[in-house]
Amino acid sequence: MLFSFCPHITLVIEEWFGLLGYIEGKDKKLKTELMQKVGEILALGRGIGNGIGIIVLVQRADSSNFSAGSREQFQNICSFGRISKEQKNMLFAGEELVSQG
């Protein structure tokens, strides 16, 4: 059985909220377009072996920073530090969370 090689491309955005704020200052339409494109990348990234990945780092995962439904497309979510109860419910909905301390 032959497998074709598919290079993997990962987009890393270190401060998503800051990028959106900067772009909104330049062009609000461009901000909406960028949010939609990242949503598309997230949806495509769910497929196995398609070679697409995205890592988005945020301080707060507000729904206003993601296009409709794209927040649910993340396959892995990591949280470092202390987050509010609201953030826990938003990021880890449906997961059984164990409190550490």
Backbone as a chain_set.jsonl record, in Angstrom:
{"seq": "MLFSFCPHITLVIEEWFGLLGYIEGKDKKLKTELMQKVGEILALGRGIGNGIGIIVLVQRADSSNFSAGSREQFQNICSFGRISKEQKNMLFAGEELVSQG", "coords": {"N": [[0.844, -1.176, 0.0], [0.637, 2.146, -0.899], [1.518, 5.32, 0.36], [0.866, 8.709, -0.001], [2.9, 11.566, 0.454], [2.019, 14.222, 2.472], [2.699, 17.436, 3.124], [2.804, 19.064, 6.281], [1.285, 21.963, 7.423], [1.349, 24.486, 9.761], [-0.266, 27.14, 11.242], [0.575, 29.637, 13.468], [-0.648, 31.832, 15.819], [0.227, 34.224, 17.972], [-0.939, 36.227, 19.689], [-4.066, 36.495, 19.448], [-6.256, 38.243, 19.992], [-4.947, 40.733, 20.08], [-4.014, 40.896, 17.439], [-6.447, 40.978, 16.046], [-7.468, 43.4, 17.025], [-5.576, 45.214, 16.023], [-5.9, 44.868, 13.235], [-8.579, 45.59, 12.974], [-8.41, 48.297, 13.478], [-7.26, 49.106, 11.125], [-8.943, 48.15, 9.046], [-12.205, 47.28, 9.216], [-13.678, 45.429, 7.747], [-11.733, 43.694, 6.861], [-11.006, 42.493, 9.256], [-13.278, 40.92, 9.842], [-13.173, 39.21, 7.645], [-10.721, 37.883, 8.131], [-11.341, 36.527, 10.524], [-13.282, 34.769, 9.544], [-11.737, 33.264, 7.752], [-9.918, 31.989, 9.486], [-11.752, 30.459, 10.897], [-12.51, 28.708, 8.828], [-10.07, 27.379, 8.428], [-9.855, 26.078, 10.877], [-12.056, 24.338, 10.694], [-11.268, 22.76, 8.498], [-9.004, 21.637, 9.601], [-9.928, 19.621, 11.191], [-10.122, 17.349, 9.732], [-8.516, 14.256, 9.119], [-5.141, 13.883, 8.33], [-4.894, 15.939, 6.439], [-2.995, 17.862, 6.466], [-3.141, 20.409, 7.605], [-3.006, 22.79, 10.18], [-3.632, 24.758, 13.152], [-2.664, 27.022, 15.645], [-3.808, 28.947, 18.173], [-3.251, 31.497, 20.38], [-4.61, 32.962, 23.205], [-5.571, 35.401, 25.677], [-8.068, 35.644, 26.767], [-10.795, 33.779, 25.771], [-12.968, 35.057, 24.245], [-16.194, 34.997, 22.72], [-16.607, 36.905, 20.798], [-14.254, 37.101, 19.462], [-14.038, 35.114, 17.631], [-15.347, 33.627, 14.657], [-18.74, 32.597, 14.024], [-19.352, 29.575, 15.611], [-16.736, 28.646, 15.27], [-15.128, 28.363, 17.511], [-15.811, 25.936, 18.615], [-14.53, 24.176, 16.971], [-11.926, 23.668, 17.645], [-9.539, 21.199, 18.327], [-7.882, 20.549, 20.464], [-7.552, 21.968, 23.626], [-5.791, 23.99, 25.777], [-5.214, 25.28, 28.972], [-3.529, 27.616, 30.868], [-2.593, 28.707, 34.058], [-4.791, 30.698, 36.133], [-8.221, 30.618, 35.495], [-11.439, 32.1, 34.991], [-14.677, 31.015, 36.234], [-16.578, 31.284, 34.241], [-14.985, 31.25, 31.933], [-14.005, 28.633, 32.101], [-16.4, 27.194, 31.752], [-17.028, 27.999, 29.172], [-14.824, 27.218, 27.571], [-14.428, 24.508, 28.164], [-16.823, 23.125, 27.878], [-19.089, 20.541, 28.552], [-17.144, 18.825, 29.409], [-15.739, 16.866, 32.04], [-14.467, 18.393, 34.733], [-11.739, 18.466, 36.951], [-10.924, 19.879, 39.942], [-7.89, 21.369, 40.893], [-6.637, 21.853, 43.738]], "CA": [[0.0, 0.0, 0.0], [1.439, 3.357, -1.015], [0.999, 6.527, 0.993], [1.448, 9.928, -0.552], [3.354, 12.487, 1.492], [1.317, 15.5, 2.522], [3.39, 18.278, 4.103], [1.936, 19.66, 7.29], [1.461, 23.407, 7.594], [0.7, 24.958, 10.979], [-0.294, 28.583, 11.45], [0.596, 29.969, 14.89], [-0.942, 33.241, 16.087], [0.598, 34.35, 19.381], [-1.933, 37.012, 20.436], [-5.193, 36.619, 18.525], [-7.02, 39.456, 20.289], [-4.138, 41.872, 19.652], [-4.026, 40.933, 15.974], [-7.769, 41.442, 15.611], [-7.558, 44.826, 17.339], [-4.732, 45.933, 15.069], [-6.52, 44.822, 11.908], [-9.822, 46.367, 13.034], [-8.014, 49.698, 13.349], [-6.932, 49.353, 9.711], [-10.075, 47.872, 8.156], [-13.134, 46.385, 9.919], [-14.061, 44.35, 6.839], [-10.613, 42.756, 6.855], [-11.088, 41.734, 10.509], [-14.324, 39.911, 9.647], [-12.655, 38.257, 6.668], [-9.703, 37.083, 8.806], [-12.033, 35.632, 11.446], [-13.913, 33.726, 8.739], [-10.692, 32.386, 7.207], [-9.427, 31.154, 10.582], [-12.821, 29.486, 11.11], [-12.39, 27.705, 7.766], [-8.878, 26.572, 8.712], [-10.206, 25.209, 12.002], [-12.948, 23.288, 10.196], [-10.46, 21.869, 7.669], [-8.046, 20.967, 10.463], [-10.557, 18.468, 11.833], [-9.904, 16.183, 8.874], [-7.273, 13.538, 9.397], [-4.164, 13.763, 7.259], [-4.984, 16.956, 5.388], [-1.8, 18.696, 6.516], [-3.455, 21.768, 8.033], [-3.155, 22.951, 11.616], [-3.603, 26.134, 13.626], [-2.529, 27.225, 17.079], [-4.199, 30.314, 18.499], [-3.051, 31.796, 21.796], [-5.414, 34.103, 23.647], [-5.669, 35.56, 27.125], [-9.474, 35.337, 27.043], [-11.403, 33.229, 24.553], [-14.289, 35.655, 24.05], [-16.867, 34.575, 21.491], [-16.51, 37.983, 19.806], [-12.974, 36.97, 18.761], [-14.101, 33.979, 16.719], [-16.567, 33.604, 13.856], [-19.779, 31.706, 14.554], [-19.091, 28.147, 15.65], [-15.341, 28.224, 15.083], [-14.531, 27.992, 18.796], [-16.071, 24.514, 18.841], [-13.742, 23.391, 16.028], [-10.6, 23.366, 18.184], [-9.413, 19.804, 18.732], [-7.207, 20.507, 21.755], [-7.574, 23.243, 24.333], [-4.952, 24.001, 26.981], [-5.351, 26.503, 29.755], [-2.463, 27.767, 31.856], [-2.909, 29.747, 35.028], [-6.133, 30.719, 36.71], [-9.262, 31.155, 34.629], [-12.71, 32.28, 35.686], [-15.68, 29.963, 36.07], [-17.197, 31.497, 32.933], [-14.046, 30.768, 30.925], [-14.005, 27.172, 32.184], [-17.634, 26.703, 31.131], [-17.0, 28.288, 27.74], [-13.777, 26.452, 26.896], [-14.467, 23.085, 28.446], [-18.237, 22.726, 27.978], [-19.325, 19.115, 28.369], [-16.035, 18.053, 29.952], [-15.727, 16.731, 33.487], [-13.279, 19.054, 35.204], [-11.315, 18.154, 38.298], [-10.252, 21.043, 40.515], [-6.564, 21.091, 41.45], [-6.293, 22.743, 44.843]], "C": [[0.893, 1.244, 0.0], [0.734, 4.521, -0.346], [1.648, 7.731, 0.338], [1.797, 10.862, 0.606], [2.599, 13.793, 1.38], [2.022, 16.371, 3.557], [2.389, 18.919, 5.059], [2.291, 21.131, 7.445], [0.676, 23.809, 8.838], [0.849, 26.466, 11.066], [-0.342, 28.82, 12.951], [0.371, 31.471, 15.039], [-0.775, 33.447, 17.589], [-0.427, 35.152, 20.188], [-3.078, 37.384, 19.501], [-5.957, 37.917, 18.747], [-6.26, 40.702, 19.841], [-4.114, 42.022, 18.143], [-5.361, 41.457, 15.458], [-7.946, 42.938, 15.873], [-6.765, 45.673, 16.364], [-5.398, 45.998, 13.701], [-7.812, 45.636, 11.884], [-9.529, 47.858, 12.905], [-7.695, 50.084, 11.916], [-8.162, 49.232, 8.821], [-11.004, 46.85, 8.826], [-13.558, 45.205, 9.046], [-12.976, 43.271, 6.807], [-10.612, 41.901, 8.126], [-12.11, 40.606, 10.368], [-13.845, 38.819, 8.704], [-11.612, 37.33, 7.308], [-10.346, 36.083, 9.77], [-12.696, 34.479, 10.694], [-12.884, 32.747, 8.195], [-10.116, 31.474, 8.288], [-10.477, 30.1, 10.931], [-12.779, 28.37, 10.08], [-11.193, 26.794, 8.01], [-9.164, 25.605, 9.85], [-11.081, 24.054, 11.542], [-12.171, 22.277, 9.345], [-9.491, 21.051, 8.514], [-8.615, 19.758, 11.174], [-10.357, 17.204, 11.017], [-8.553, 15.543, 9.152], [-6.389, 13.526, 8.155], [-4.242, 14.812, 6.174], [-3.836, 17.947, 5.439], [-2.026, 20.121, 6.964], [-3.607, 21.799, 9.548], [-3.109, 24.42, 11.991], [-3.48, 26.124, 15.144], [-2.818, 28.692, 17.336], [-4.036, 30.497, 20.001], [-3.826, 33.058, 22.152], [-5.348, 34.198, 25.169], [-7.091, 35.271, 27.593], [-10.117, 34.899, 25.741], [-12.828, 33.748, 24.364], [-14.894, 35.215, 22.718], [-16.765, 35.64, 20.411], [-15.21, 37.901, 19.0], [-12.937, 35.816, 17.766], [-15.392, 34.051, 15.925], [-17.494, 32.518, 14.396], [-19.386, 30.237, 14.467], [-17.638, 27.725, 15.572], [-14.68, 27.82, 16.393], [-14.722, 26.516, 19.097], [-15.238, 23.61, 17.937], [-12.346, 23.042, 16.545], [-10.572, 21.938, 18.685], [-8.788, 19.663, 20.115], [-7.221, 21.902, 22.357], [-6.732, 23.088, 25.59], [-5.161, 25.335, 27.679], [-4.251, 26.511, 30.81], [-2.843, 28.898, 32.798], [-4.341, 29.64, 35.52], [-7.108, 31.306, 35.696], [-10.568, 31.205, 35.407], [-13.643, 31.102, 35.424], [-16.334, 30.065, 34.693], [-16.297, 30.982, 31.812], [-13.992, 29.24, 30.924], [-15.224, 26.6, 31.482], [-17.615, 26.899, 29.62], [-16.009, 27.38, 27.012], [-13.933, 24.95, 27.021], [-15.892, 22.584, 28.641], [-18.366, 21.232, 27.701], [-18.213, 18.233, 28.901], [-16.164, 17.972, 31.47], [-14.407, 17.298, 33.99], [-12.994, 18.684, 36.654], [-10.524, 19.341, 38.822], [-8.94, 20.614, 41.146], [-6.266, 22.124, 42.541], [-7.385, 23.594, 45.197]], "O": [[1.802, 1.359, 0.822], [-0.48, 4.69, -0.467], [2.864, 7.755, 0.148], [1.08, 10.933, 1.604], [2.548, 14.399, 0.31], [1.954, 16.078, 4.751], [1.272, 19.266, 4.675], [3.461, 21.489, 7.58], [-0.512, 23.512, 8.956], [1.954, 27.0, 10.974], [-1.202, 28.269, 13.638], [1.099, 32.28, 14.463], [-1.545, 32.907, 18.385], [-0.745, 34.751, 21.307], [-3.065, 38.432, 18.856], [-6.272, 38.62, 17.787], [-6.856, 41.625, 19.284], [-4.184, 43.135, 17.622], [-5.401, 42.281, 14.545], [-8.505, 43.656, 15.045], [-7.227, 46.728, 15.929], [-5.454, 47.06, 13.081], [-8.111, 46.297, 10.89], [-10.303, 48.598, 12.296], [-7.84, 51.245, 11.531], [-8.408, 50.077, 7.959], [-10.633, 45.687, 8.986], [-13.773, 44.104, 9.553], [-13.276, 42.079, 6.736], [-10.26, 40.722, 8.081], [-11.832, 39.464, 10.735], [-14.087, 37.636, 8.942], [-11.619, 36.125, 7.055], [-9.939, 34.923, 9.823], [-12.672, 33.339, 11.159], [-13.122, 31.54, 8.175], [-9.854, 30.3, 8.025], [-10.125, 28.959, 11.232], [-12.989, 27.206, 10.421], [-11.284, 25.581, 7.823], [-8.762, 24.443, 9.795], [-10.872, 22.914, 11.956], [-12.394, 21.072, 9.46], [-9.191, 19.904, 8.185], [-7.86, 18.947, 11.709], [-10.418, 16.101, 11.56], [-7.566, 16.237, 9.392], [-6.846, 13.196, 7.061], [-3.709, 14.605, 5.085], [-3.71, 18.79, 4.551], [-1.174, 20.976, 6.723], [-4.261, 20.934, 10.13], [-2.6, 25.24, 11.228], [-4.112, 25.32, 15.831], [-2.155, 29.572, 16.787], [-4.607, 29.749, 20.795], [-3.711, 34.085, 21.484], [-5.102, 33.208, 25.857], [-7.298, 34.723, 28.676], [-9.995, 35.58, 24.723], [-13.78, 32.968, 24.327], [-14.189, 35.079, 21.718], [-16.83, 35.318, 19.224], [-15.081, 38.56, 17.968], [-11.912, 35.575, 17.13], [-16.42, 34.483, 16.447], [-17.066, 31.632, 15.136], [-19.12, 29.72, 13.382], [-17.331, 26.553, 15.788], [-13.756, 27.007, 16.385], [-13.885, 25.906, 19.763], [-15.24, 22.393, 18.12], [-11.657, 22.214, 15.95], [-11.483, 21.509, 19.392], [-9.135, 18.745, 20.858], [-6.937, 22.89, 21.679], [-6.939, 22.161, 26.374], [-5.269, 26.381, 27.038], [-4.069, 25.541, 31.546], [-3.359, 29.928, 32.366], [-5.006, 28.62, 35.341], [-6.853, 32.358, 35.111], [-10.773, 30.45, 36.357], [-13.424, 30.304, 34.513], [-16.61, 29.049, 34.055], [-16.77, 30.359, 30.861], [-13.939, 28.622, 29.861], [-15.115, 25.645, 30.712], [-18.127, 26.063, 28.875], [-16.325, 26.837, 25.954], [-13.611, 24.204, 26.096], [-16.137, 21.714, 29.477], [-17.812, 20.724, 26.726], [-18.324, 17.009, 28.851], [-16.645, 18.909, 32.107], [-13.344, 16.746, 33.706], [-13.907, 18.601, 37.476], [-9.55, 19.761, 38.196], [-8.886, 19.609, 41.854], [-5.689, 23.172, 42.252], [-7.262, 24.408, 46.113]]}, "num_chains": 1, "name": "protein.A"}
